[in-house]
Amino acid sequence: MNLVIGVTGGIGSGKTAATNRFEALGITVVDADLASRVIMACGRPALAAVAERYGQDSLLADGSLDRAALRARIFSDPAEREWLEQLTHPLIGDEIFRQLQASESVYTILSSPLLLETTQKSLCDQVLLIDVAEDIQLARTMARDDNDEAQVRRIMAAQMPRAEKRALADHIIDNSGDLASLHRAVDKLHANFLESQATD
């Protein structure tokens, strides 16, 4: 498997904007959130387990997962969040590994909000943190997802503290500026990653 760069960041940090830039530069992005959607697709065992535990209220009319209802449930009850993580994390890990192995770009990005909290970090050679202050996280997430402040704060509290993430990262991009600034920072790292692969 070629060089794998893990990209992570708290909710509202701009992780997706960063990985979109890497993708535009021709780099394969394996997204843990998308992997979680694959394993929760209709007909998959994980979705059946969720429906069995929470009933039809956890599903939309078409039989797919009601993500908003599930999110509200698990972030208001730590025991339920733990149950869901034990169900989904191994399945997500298998799907991520399959996609990483299939990548054909010079290096590969693994994008995951829980990269540092899970065994996913063991799949990465280096970690890039997209970082912003907590007040910016809060404002951006409320504007984007139409969630109330209490819900966003619960999600933030469930994630690894910002200082710990910063201590574990090999690279940090401060994304408190505009999109052009983020793109410049990504482009610079991209050049470094290409160079490191060329000299290996």
C-alpha positions in Angstrom: 0.0 0.0 0.0 1.4 3.5 -0.9 1.8 6.4 1.5 -1.4 7.1 3.5 -2.1 10.5 5.0 -4.8 10.6 7.6 -6.8 13.8 7.6 -8.9 14.7 10.6 -10.4 17.6 12.4 -13.3 18.5 14.8 -16.8 19.0 13.5 -17.0 22.3 11.5 -13.2 22.5 11.0 -13.3 22.3 7.2 -11.9 18.8 6.8 -14.1 18.2 3.7 -13.0 21.4 2.0 -9.4 20.3 2.5 -10.0 16.8 1.2 -11.9 18.1 -1.8 -8.7 20.1 -2.7 -6.6 17.0 -2.4 -9.1 15.2 -4.7 -8.9 18.1 -7.2 -5.1 17.6 -7.3 -5.6 14.0 -8.4 -5.3 12.2 -5.0 -7.7 9.4 -4.0 -9.7 10.3 -0.9 -11.0 7.4 1.2 -13.7 8.9 3.4 -14.7 7.1 6.7 -18.0 8.9 6.7 -18.8 7.5 3.3 -17.6 4.1 4.4 -20.1 4.3 7.3 -22.8 5.0 4.8 -21.8 1.9 2.7 -22.0 -0.4 5.7 -25.4 1.2 6.7 -26.9 0.7 3.3 -30.3 -1.0 2.8 -29.9 -4.8 3.1 -26.6 -4.6 5.1 -26.5 -6.3 8.5 -25.5 -3.1 10.4 -28.8 -1.4 9.3 -30.8 -4.4 10.4 -29.2 -4.4 13.8 -30.0 -0.7 14.3 -33.6 -1.2 13.2 -33.9 -4.1 15.6 -32.6 -2.1 18.5 -34.4 1.2 17.9 -37.4 0.1 15.8 -38.9 1.6 12.7 -38.4 5.1 14.1 -34.7 4.8 13.2 -35.6 4.4 9.5 -36.9 6.8 6.8 -40.0 5.9 4.7 -37.8 4.3 2.0 -36.2 1.9 4.6 -32.9 3.8 4.7 -31.3 5.0 8.0 -32.7 8.2 9.6 -29.3 9.7 10.4 -30.6 12.7 12.2 -32.8 10.6 14.5 -29.9 8.2 15.2 -27.4 11.1 15.8 -29.8 12.7 18.3 -30.2 9.4 20.2 -26.6 8.4 20.5 -25.2 11.9 21.4 -27.8 12.1 24.3 -26.9 8.7 25.7 -23.2 7.6 26.0 -24.2 3.9 26.4 -26.1 4.0 23.1 -23.1 5.7 21.3 -20.8 2.9 22.7 -23.2 0.2 21.4 -23.3 1.8 17.9 -19.5 2.2 17.8 -18.9 -1.5 18.8 -21.3 -2.5 15.9 -20.0 -0.2 13.2 -16.2 0.4 13.8 -15.0 -3.0 12.7 -17.2 -2.9 9.6 -16.1 0.6 8.7 -12.4 -0.5 9.3 -12.8 -3.3 6.8 -14.4 -1.1 4.2 -11.7 1.6 4.6 -8.9 -1.0 4.2 -10.5 -2.4 1.0 -10.7 1.1 -0.5 -7.1 2.0 0.6 -5.8 -1.1 -1.1 -7.7 -0.2 -4.3 -6.2 3.3 -4.5 -3.9 4.0 -7.5 -2.8 7.6 -6.8 0.7 8.6 -5.7 -0.4 8.7 -2.1 -3.8 8.3 -0.6 -5.9 10.4 1.9 -7.9 8.7 4.6 -10.4 11.3 5.9 -12.0 10.5 9.2 -13.4 12.6 12.1 -12.5 9.8 14.5 -9.1 9.0 13.1 -7.2 9.5 16.3 -9.9 8.0 18.5 -10.0 4.7 16.7 -7.7 2.0 15.2 -8.0 3.9 11.9 -4.8 5.8 12.8 -2.8 2.6 12.5 -3.6 2.6 8.7 -1.9 6.0 8.3 1.8 6.9 7.8 1.2 10.5 8.8 -1.6 12.6 10.3 -2.8 16.0 9.1 -5.1 18.0 11.4 -7.4 20.7 10.0 -7.7 22.9 13.0 -9.9 25.9 14.0 -10.8 27.4 17.4 -13.9 26.0 19.1 -16.0 29.1 18.7 -15.5 28.9 14.9 -16.3 25.1 14.9 -19.6 26.0 16.8 -20.6 28.8 14.5 -19.8 27.0 11.2 -21.6 23.8 12.3 -24.7 25.6 13.5 -24.9 27.5 10.2 -24.2 24.4 8.1 -26.3 21.7 9.8 -29.1 23.8 11.3 -28.4 22.1 14.7 -28.9 23.9 17.9 -26.0 25.0 20.0 -26.5 22.3 22.7 -26.5 19.5 20.1 -23.3 20.8 18.5 -21.6 21.1 21.9 -22.5 17.5 22.7 -20.9 16.4 19.5 -17.8 18.4 20.2 -17.6 17.1 23.7 -17.7 13.5 22.4 -14.7 14.1 20.2 -11.0 14.1 21.3 -10.0 17.5 22.8 -8.4 19.8 20.4 -5.1 20.1 22.3 -4.7 16.3 22.2 -5.3 16.2 18.5 -2.7 18.9 18.0 -0.2 16.9 20.0 -0.7 13.8 17.9 -0.7 15.4 14.4 2.4 15.4 12.1 1.0 18.4 10.2 -1.5 21.1 11.2 -3.4 23.5 8.9 -5.0 26.4 10.6 -8.3 26.8 8.7 -9.6 30.0 10.4 -9.0 32.0 7.2 -10.7 31.8 3.8 -10.9 29.0 1.3 -8.0 30.4 -0.8 -5.8 30.2 2.3 -6.8 26.6 2.9 -6.1 25.7 -0.7 -2.6 27.3 -0.6 -1.8 25.3 2.6 -3.0 22.0 1.0 -1.1 22.7 -2.2 2.1 23.2 -0.2 1.7 19.9 1.7 0.7 18.1 -1.6 4.0 19.2 -3.1 5.9 17.9 0.0 4.1 14.5 -0.2 4.9 14.2 -3.9 8.5 15.0 -3.2 8.7 12.4 -0.4 7.3 9.7 -2.6 9.7 10.6 -5.5 12.7 10.2 -3.2 11.6 6.9 -1.7 
